């Protein structure tokens, strides 16, 4: 039997029952129809509405958005002909016939909406990043815990088979000691990143977007009051006023995926380099973001690198162990032999023979992994399925409130380090950035 097949079988044997099959919504109350309100049905929110509607025994009862076009599109897709439309999120968060609130609004609105929904005793699915301020994260955590509601943060990597397999491999000890984890997510297009309107493939604002079709006053009610700006309404990620830029949108995904695999929690310290070097299109958040998170008590460092002008590296997480290297992304999970070990030379020799046969330079032929995830070898329920199962069973979801607080604190540390241009530290007793 080849080494790769042996490794694959070993890890298949370690698959936990929780991840081995999709969650079944057949616990107590599974036949009870749950009323759902969706606050924010733009690009991501419309996707979440579709996912929620596909869950058995759910019904979309309230749809909230500030743009008429988003409301029309969501209503046309919703199967409940009696669904109510509103531009007042407070009504959606407190509606008596609503059990679950899905929040997919700009990040700077998450805190008041999560707190209001929790105080109304609604279970909550909220998109990442959780919030933009550390004090808001504390208030959100308190509201969720005090009211004993289920809350899922929308880091869907927690519900992808490749990351579940990565966690099994890490926990098996096969990597040996892991002092360093590197994360990358480079993106680019012919147009600037975050330039999309109502859908990721639409690069021009809707022709009818205006103060008559958009409730701009509600949008800026939690921010600086300024004249109507269609760009800020749709491309809000480009401004500090409404977001935490790359930190909350992309870094949070990769950092949380590592936290899901190894459970390291909030970093002890953080250093950030960021700047606006390429897309000078009016945004004020950087288009490049490099971070070092340090965990000296665990003898662990985690790095993050992102740029918006080139995608050669793409997206991946590398767990650099002494015994093996693990690479994972939403598309793959691979395990590599340690290059310093004698047996690696055998694999290198095999790769060079293949290179000669193919007529290419040996340096251009990569050494194949010992193990590579195959589609279908591990089934995991979706992030939305996991959430609704937890709503019915009252279990903690895969990315619950404590994980959300860790994510928010880490984002805020990264941003604060950038703003102060220095290393910042986490005081775990006071729960403050110092």
Buried (B, 14 or more C-beta within 10 A) or exposed (E): EEEBEEBBEBBEEEBEEEBEEBBEBEEEEBEEEBBBBBBBBBBBBBBBBBBBBEBEEBBBBBBBBBBBBBBBBBBEBBEBEEBBBBBEBBBBBBBEEBBBBBBBBBBBBBBBBBBBBBBBEBBBBBBBBBBBBBEBBBBBBEBBBEBEBBBBBBBBBBBBBBBBBBBBBBBEEBBEEBEEBBBBBBBBEEEBBBBBBBEEEEEEBBEEBEEEBBBBEEBBEBBEEEEBBBBBBBBBBBBBBBBBBBBBBBBBBBBBBBBBBBEBBBBBBBBBBBEBEBBEBEBEBBBBBBBBBBBEEBEBBBBBBBBBBEEEEEBBBBBBBEBBBBBBBBEBBBBBBBEEEEEBEEBBEEBBEEBEEEEEEEEEBEBBBBBBBEEEEBEBBBBBBBBBBBBBBEBBBBBBBBBBBBBBBBBBBBBBBBEEEEEBBBEEEEBEBE
